[in-house]
Amino acid sequence: MKMKRKGIIGVLSVATLALAGLALLPSTPTFAATTSSSNVTVRLTVLPSGESVVIRFPSDGDTFATDKITIKKDYTSARTLETKIIYTDENGVTTTYNVPVENVADPHGNPTNGTSESELDITAITGGRYGDYKIITTVNGLPSTEDVINFSYRAVKITDNGTDPSTNNPKVNIEHGPRVDHITVQIYDENGNPVLPNPITIPTPDTTGGHGGTTPWTVPLDGLNLKDGKYQIVTTAYDNGGNILDRNTKYWVKYTSKKTPSVPETGGSVFAGTNFTSADFISTSLAIFFVATFFAIMVLKRNRKSQRRS
């Protein structure tokens, strides 16, 4: 009789374990998507006599790490184009630099319509001063025709370069200007806390014959036990004598840690490496439960009959 009871208990235990296994099935992950958009406004003033100019490039608000910048302008009814560069330092002091006048009249001195393209050499004009700049261009010396754009010239500019698939670490391109020998980098979380034990030094070799270059860099976040989120790269640029050229170039990156597939605390599924799916597991567990329950009922009925006969 004790053996039969143990058998019933064993069968019911198997059924219970089969149902309990259903609770261990992984949940379905969810994902989020974001979108963004931007608008560009172009201003154009045309006088009754037809003079006008629009600076097509750079765009207002652009940032450059190269000291050679192409300027593109569209103009109408123009004989000359006058351009000046205004530099603003970190203390708000401005300096104006005049650029040679462009003669765009035809051979007979008549005004023309067209596109002008010239190169702005910041090192030649301003000595390569890093900071904020303004380009102002007029037609035929008329102040009312001026077009204005603002841009920044920095020792370092950081751009996106994808993600390392093996670690999920962000990858960036570090563009750097002339005379930048190396940079130091610290990384901060969204609360302003540094996440690197010490700043990292990154060499920045010149790759453009004296006008700076580009250095690829993988941001080392995977070994720091960080939460998923946004992190800010902050750089300081130095020349080969250790003098600071520019500081506080900032760039945000997104980081999502590389997730390890979760496994039960028992050390892993007995079905790992097989073709046994979740659906198979559910149906098999239910079948075991019903079969075990059926045999348990049959054993109980047989025991009752035996007791009546005795």
N, C-alpha and C positions, 0 to 999 in steps of 0.2 A: 504493500500500500504506500509506504514512504517513497519507494522508487517511482511509482506512478505519479505521485504528487510532484516529485522533483522534475519528472518529464514534462508535466503540464506547465510548471513554473518556467522551465527552460524554453518551451515553445512560445509562451507568452512574452518572455524576455526578448526573444528574437524579433517578434512582431513589434514590440515597443521600440527596439533599436532601429528597426526599419523606418518607423514613423519619425523617430528623432532625427534620423539622417536628413529628412526633408528640410529641417530647420537650418541645416548647415549649408544649404545651397547659396551661392553668391548672389548678391543683388545686382541689378542692372545699373551701370554707371550713367550719370547724366552729364551733359556738356552744355556750355553757354557760348553764344556768338555775339560779337559786337560789330557795329558798322559806324563809319564816320564819313563826313563830307565837308567840303570847304568851298568858299566863294571868292572870286577874284574880281576886284573893281579896277577898271582902267579909266583914267581921267584924260580928256583931250580938249584943249582950248584952241579954237580956230578963229583968227581975227577976220574982220570983213575983207581985208586984203588977201587972205588965204594962208598966212604964215602959221605953222604949227609944228610941234615936235613931240614925240612920245619915246621915252626910254623903254625899250622892250626887254632889255637884259642889262644888268641884273634885275631881278624882281625885288620889290620893296620888302625888306626884312631878311634878305638872304644873308648867309654866313659863309665866309671863305677862309681857307687855311693856306691857299696859294697867294703869292704876291702879284701874280699876273692875271688880271681879270679882263675878259672881253666885254666891251660895251657896245650894244646894238641900239640904234636910234632910227625911227621912221620920221621923215620930215616932209613938209610941203611948202612950196613957194619960198625956198631958202637959198640965200647966197652964202651965208656963213652960219656955222654952229659954234656957239661959245659954251665952254664947259668949265666949271670950277669944282674942286673937291674940298669939302669942309670936314676936318678931323676934330673929334671931341674926345678929350682924354678922360681918365677916371675921376678927375676933379671937376669936370664940366667945362674946362677951358677949351675954346675952339681955335683952330688955325685954318686959314683958307689958302689953298694952293690952286693957282691958275694953270689950266691945261692949254697947250697951243690951239689957236682957233683953226677950225676945219673950213676950208674953202670948198663949197659944193656947187658954186655957180657953173654955168656952161662956159665954153670958151669965149663967148661974147659978153660974159658978165650977167647973163639973165638968170633969174631964180629957177630952181629945179625942184622936182619931187623925187624922193628916193629913200634908200636905206643906207645908213652909215655904220660901219663896223671898225672899231679901233681897240687898241689894247691899253689898259691902264696898268702901269708898272708902279705898284705902291712903294717898292724899295727905292726906285729912282726918284719918285716924286716927294715922298714923305720921309724917307729913310727907313721905311719898313715898320712904322709905328703901329702896334696892335691897338685896336679899339673900335669905336663907332665912326662911320663915315656917311657922308651925304653927297650925292652927285646932283648938280643943278645944271641944266642945259637950256639955252635960249636960241631963238632964230633971229638972225639979222640984228643982234644986239637989243632986241625988244624984251624988256622984263616981263611984259604981260604974256609972253609965249612960253615962259619957263615950265619945265617939267622936273620933278624932284623925286628921287628914290633914296632910301636909306639902306645901308648894309653894314655888316660887321666883318672885320678882319681879325682873326684870332690865330694864336699859335697852334691851337689844336681844334679839330672838328671831328666829332664821332658820328659814324653812320652805321646803320644796321647791316649785318652780313649773315643773317640766318641763325640757325641753332645747331649745335653739335648733337647728332642723333644718338650717340652712345651715352651722353650724360645729361642732355637737355640744357647744357650751359649755353647762354647767349653768345653769339659771335658778332664782333664789330670790326669796322675799319677805322683806324686812327689816322686821320689826315693831319699832317703837321707842316708848318711853314719853314722858311729858311732859318738857319742857325739853331734849330731845335735839335739838341743832341740826345735828350732823353726826357721822359716824363715820369712823374710819380702818380700813382692811382690809389685812392681809397674808395670804398663802396659803402653806401649807407642804406639802411632800411627806410620805410616810409615814415618812421618816427624820428629820423635823423640820427640813429645810432650806427656807429661804424661796425661793419661785420668782418673786416679783415683784422687779424691780430696786429699787423704792421702794414704800412703802405707798400705797394709793389712798384718796383722800378722797371720801366720798359724802354729799351733802346729804340731810337727812331732814326734810322739811317736815311740820308738824303738819297732819293731815287730819281730826281728830276734835274740833275745838273745844277744845283744851287738854288732851287726854288721849293725845296721841301720834298715830301713824299707821302706814301701811305703804308702803314704797318697793320697787318691783320692781327687780331688778338681775340682769344677765347676767354670770356669772363669766368673765373674759377669759383663757381658757387656751389657745386655739387657736394663738396666735402665739408661744408660748413653747417650742416643740419638746419637749414633755413626753411621757413615757411614759404609756401607758394605766394607770389605777389610781385610787387614792383620794387626795384632796387636802383639807386642812383650812383652812377660813376662820376667821380669828381677828380679832375686832373690838374697838375701843376707842371708847366713846361720850363726846362732849363737849357742853357747853352752849354758848350763843352767846358766852360770854366766854373760851372755850378751856379751861375747867376740866373735868377728867375726872370723869364721872358713874359710869361702870362700865367694867370692862375684862375681857378674856379670855372673851368669849362665843365659843364654838367650834361649828363645824358642818362635818361631813364631806360631800363630794360625790364622785361617781364621774365619771370623764372617760374617754372613748374617742375618740381622735383621728379626724378625718374622713379615711377612707382614699381615696387616689387609685387608680383601677384600674391595675394593673400592665401594662406593655407591653414587648415585646421591645426589646433595646438597639439594634435596627436602626432604631428610629424609629417603630414601630407596625406593626400588621398590615395587609397589603395587602387584607384582607377587611373592614376596619373600615367600618362604615356599610352593609354588605350584609346579606343574609339567609343568608349562608354560615355554617352551624353547625359545631360541633366534630365532630359525627358525619359531616357532609358532608366535612369536611377529612380525617378518618381514611380514609373509604372512597375518596376521590379519590386520596389519597397512595398507598394500597395498589394501586389500579388502575394508577397511573403506574409504580409499581415493577415490577409483573408484566409490563406491556406493554413497558417498557424492557428488562427482562431477556430477554423473548421475542425482541425484535428483535436484541438483542446476540448471543444464541445463534445466530439465523439467519444473521447476518453472519459469525460465526466459521465456521459450517459451509460457507458459500459460499466463504470464503477458502481453506479446506482443499481443497475440490473444485478450485478454480482452481490451487492449487499442485500437485495430483496430475496434472492435465492437462498442466501445463507441464513 
